[in-house]
């Protein structure tokens, strides 16, 4: 058995070597201008990672959108992973997770005033957003999961790494989960260590900072998740007095947690603060729920004693809210657990300032004003 595992590891390690050569060659071609990357004369913020899934890109994108949209007009652009459409799509009132992808739809539900678009070709997507007169005056575009999309050169590149699996401790695919070699971190302007414990010890700050070893032009931040109050997915079907997390504890409610995300462990730990009376059904990340899945969920929920609720993540809520296969009997019991990003060690003002300063200093209006004030030759 040990010999078999050794052989599997050896094969994966060899495949990782081949993959690393391919990735390094691709990056070299971009760095050498053999493959062309387009830089836009406009504030473009990219949020991405070096690993496959699960670092918290979307919650951080939401934080940035929430911050910037308070004082300016913002748009988001992603490829719309697992959507059933193709090409460029600008979300409107009829958008669903099927048409723009679950993460983009989640953002649109939270920020209806923000322009949310999807396009596998980010360069084309940006051009279409900038050319859309109905969206102007647009101040910034936030690219979700675009660190590897090198056909666009963002003005501000944000790299996110999971506290529980830092990119410095990982290996390249398929032996590990890295999409690129560790030194690709050099393209980032900002590195964020996400999913940290809220009470991160000062020694951990120092150890991680030393591991990541940022360059002089880079900034390093640490964030954690903050869970909000649960809310009914279907308001019109929920009870007149919506259930809160405190009710779960007070009434000793049973909770069935259904997730289709990379790492649901943080949700379990949060719910355990209020009750140990919970069960769980887990699916893979971006899972498309089938009738068979819903039957299994319904059967499990019916076996659960009253009082009870069915709890899902915001990401999964975006996937099921418009699903015709979702049983009507389950709808009144479905609640959503929201999360948001919280910066540690008082770093929030510095991060906010860095982002807003970048957008303001690179806005079209500022540059036009500078050009107008230049003396004519």
Phi, psi and omega in degrees: 000315179297324179294320179296316179297321178298317180294321178298313178300320181296316179297315179298319179297319179293318178296324177298322178298318179294315181298320180298320179297318180297313181295316180297322178296316179299313180297321178297321180295325175288316181297329181269004179068017174289315169262133187267131174250136183262128173258127182268146178277060189192147180294112177241120180249124179254135175241123182201192180210174177262346184255169177276110170063160165077021179262347179099034181299313185295314176301325178287324174298318178297321178299314181296316179298316180298317180296307186287325184289351176292332185228000182206170180267126187234151173231153173242151179218127174221178179279344180074058186305131178067017174287163182262003179256176177222166179073202181275129176226126174259121185297137173231195184296338182267001183296147176221176176298333179289324184273331183232003182090148187296321183289319178294321179293324176301316179295318181296322178294324181281324184233074184299336182278351182270138176286119180244120182232157176228144177191128177297333177262095186298324181299314178294319180300316178297315181300320180292321178296317181290333181274348182281108184295332181292341182267351185278151004274111178278136184256333182198153174238129179255121179265123179265128179059059185234015184297325180272353182276082191276001176287349173240134174259105180287154177283333179223117185251116182252123181249128182247136177228140183284129178307323184280347177208077180298146179297337179290341181257007187251174179232160183287151179303148358267000179294322175238212182237011181281132174281333182220162175298157183302323184294350177293348176302341183297340180283346184278143170268328181229135173241129180242127173269111186261170176058032177287154169298144182297332180255053181295128183289142178308326179296324178295321176304314184291317181297313181293319178301320179292321179297312183288324172052067184293156176278163183303331182273001183255155175242144181241130180231158178235132180228162175227172176263139175241120182273136181267188179283137179293153179216153181290137178291324179244093184305317185292339182259348183286164178294158183299333178246093183304147181281143176245170178297326178298325178295325179302317180286313185295319184264005180051051183285151173272138181235127172255114182262120179246122183227147172227057182232172184294310186223097181274004186303321180299326179293316179300316181296324179292314181294328180295344175291338185247331181197152172255001180274067178223153174234167185216148171231122184246140175236170179288164180299139180062028183295133174269112185290134180254172176300322178297319178299313181297323178296319178295318179296315181296319179297315179295319181293322179293333178282344181281137182286150174282155349288150187207157172221160175250120187251132178230165176276166176297324180296316178289326178300319179297333182277328188256345189300328180251015183278118181292342180280346181294121182300135180301326183296334182277332190307314182296341185262356185274125177239153184246136177256106181279153174229154172217162183275138175231128179279143181263164173056034177065027185275349186303311180302321180295316179296313180302317180296318181298318180290310183295324178296316179301314182295314182294320182286343182245012180289155181298319183299318180297314183293320178297320180297319180295320180294320181295329183273355179286139179294140179285147182274000000 
